[in-house]
Amino acid sequence: MIRLVNANHGIINKFLGDGFMACFGAPLSDGRDTQNAVRAAVEIAQTVERLCSEGRIAPTRIGIGLHAGTAVTGSVGSDERREYTIIGDTVNLASRVEQLTERYVAPCCS
């Protein structure tokens, strides 16, 4: 899945348990950030479905939350610990949309 994000001009900002947060348009935008994000999401869903139907992975449920808007990006922290992060309402809403998929999205290959 990381390869698909990278191929669509995104970056993986952080890994979160069994998932990850990807960003499109930061630190540099190519002007097609929303299209790139949607394309990556569709390709990820199609890849999971294909791998599942080929029997290469077990039936798998995925959730993808997308939201477009402004966010604050950059290195935060101190000299002891610093990380590149993305914060703001846009990130929070995308996370909440992804959480809703647990309730409203059927598993692949069911």
Secondary structure, DSSP 8 states (H G I E B T S, - for coil): -HHHHHHTTEEEEEEETTEEEEEESSS---S-HHHHHHHHHHHHHHHHHHHHHTTSS-----------S--EEEEEE-SS-EEEEEESHHHHHHHHHHHHHHHH---TT-
